[in-house]
Amino acid sequence: MKNENRECKNCKKEFTVEAEDFSFYENLKVPAPTWCPECRLIRRLHFLNSRTLYKRSCELCGKGIIAMYAPEDSRPVYCPKCWWSDEWDPLEYGVDYDPSRPFLEQLAEMEKKVPHISLSVDHGTMVNSDYTNFVGHIKNCYLIFIADFCENVLYSNVLANDRDCMDCVMLGESELCYWNINCGKGYNLFFSEDSDECNNSYFLKGCVGCSDCFACTNLRNQKYQIFNEQYTKEEYERKLKEYNLGSWSELQALREKVYEFWKKEPVKFMLERQNANVSGDYVYYSKNARDCYQVRGLEDCRFCQIMTVQPSKGCYDVTEWGNNIQHSIEAVSAGEGANEIRYAAQAWPEVMDVEYSLWTLSSSHIFGCAGLRNREYCILNKQYSKEEFEALREKIRKDMDAKPYVDKHGRMYGYGEFFPPEIAPFAYNESDAMDFFPLSREEVENRGYRWREPDPSPHKPTIEGGDLPDDIQNVEDSILKEIVECTECKRAFRMVPAELSLLKRFGFPLHRKCPNCRHKERMARVNPPRLWERTCAKCGKDVKTSHDPEKKGVVYCKECYQEEFV
């Protein structure tokens, strides 16, 4: 089999299916993709809403709940306790397959009637952490998303084993951290990016094993440096006192100075560590993982993203989670022993042979179902014998090609295509697609996706963000009673006691922006899941990098970076 160039049926751009890709598809007995990798990712992200939350009522017990489904969404929504209970049976919503109609149309109709869990949480492992989503094993956490094993963590995304941290993205095995992006094993680490095993430091970028450093980049195992200049311990401590990080105005001026300093220094073409034969960005402890992004512990994988819990093996186009998922393709939020998952959303734990299904847990041999737990040999939420299941599944696969689903914009979905975005329960700007591919409403609708206008804030601000005390030393606990107007989006928000406690502990000023605007600010500093052709600024070697050429900057290949900095 040779490489084959194809035109994406969505964006019309050319992409390549390589010979080894065809081998993978043949082994899984699925067709090669007709959409390019980026369009496939955006399509999957339509079915992942980790951050947009609403107030609703559980439609079983009637209690007020927090949910990822908008109030006007017609899907029944249950609180986690009710959803996991035996008080309802998903097979009651089962329907017979109608060969005269597109299969995905029938699945979409049935899925809207099946009760949905309000939040994707392992609710039995959570303590005092109601305002969170896609989480498990957490305690005293608030507005954190895609996280496991965290305690007293606030306003953060993509986490594992963190404690007493706030306003971070991609953080692992860390404690007492603030405003960090892609950092691991940090302690007392603040305003830092792409740094590991560092402590008692501020404004580090691309550093490893450093302590007591300030505004530095590309250091290894150093101490007492400021803007990459060496000081004695006494000089360092004396110099550090010149910076008033408790003042909002002084902190912002310092931050801009640091960012300008960082821009002048070389960066590695991709952020990676302890890998073999990998490409993409934010790839760690992986082998034969190509075109992957924000992943750990992958082997023989391609086009995977946000796989934060290792290991994962033999997967293509899987987005979010991991934890021993194997031999799967085109899945979102799948893991914990999942095996042979095809075109599915929310499949875990120990699921096997799940296809075209949503919210499938502890089940096997499932096709076109929703909300099943501890079941096998089901199609459209109806139970079959093994022989009946296999015969009907094969017929439906053929029928999907003979009578494909056609969306409102004329895009066709035969067997081997993931779910159409128009049947997703979330609008584009509610989903995680907005995080990685931010678009205006006009751009979203021109691409044939759905937009939901955010609800107006029900709260009236009592103070503007710009009028908050400049210095944390001047902040009283009475600030918790105020409703603050965000300086960016003008929406109202409140501070919570744990937030104020951490800021005072760190000695940093109050926020002027709401949590969502702060998140957008951090995400703007995260490299996108997109690769460009560039050349190493030192040796001229061609590299594929997620550092946008339009933002310029100095990019080194791996060998030149290691020669100069490692």
Buried (B, 14 or more C-beta within 10 A) or exposed (E): EEEEEBEBBBBEEEBEBBEEBBEBBEEBEBEBBBBBBBBBBBBBBBBBBBBBBBEBBBBBEEEEBBBBBBEEBEBBBBBBBBBBEEEBEBBEBBBEBEBEEBBBBBBBEBBBBBBBBBBBBBBEBBEEBEBBBBBBBBBBBBBBBBBBBBBBBBBBBBBBBBBBBBBBBBBBBBBBBBBBBBBBBBBBBBBBBBBBBBBBBBBBBBBBBBBBBBBBBBBEEBBBBBEBEEBEEEEBEEBBEEBBBBBBEBBEEBBEEBEEBBEEBBBBBBBBEEBEEBBBBBBBBBBBBBBBBBBBBBBBBBBBBBBBBBBBBBBBBBBBBBBBBBBBBBBBBBBBBBBBBBBBBBBBBEBBBBBBBBBBBBBBBBBBBBBBBEBBBBBBBBEBEEEEBBEBBEEBBEBBEEBBBBBEEEBBBBBBBBBBBBBBBBBBBBBBBBBBBBBEEEEBEEBBBBBBEEEEBEEEBEBEBEEBBBBBEEBEEEBEEBBBBBBBBEBBBBBBEBBBBBBBEBEBBBBBBBBBBBBBEBBEEBBBBBBBEBBBBBEEBEBBBBBEEEEEBEBBBBEBBEEEBE
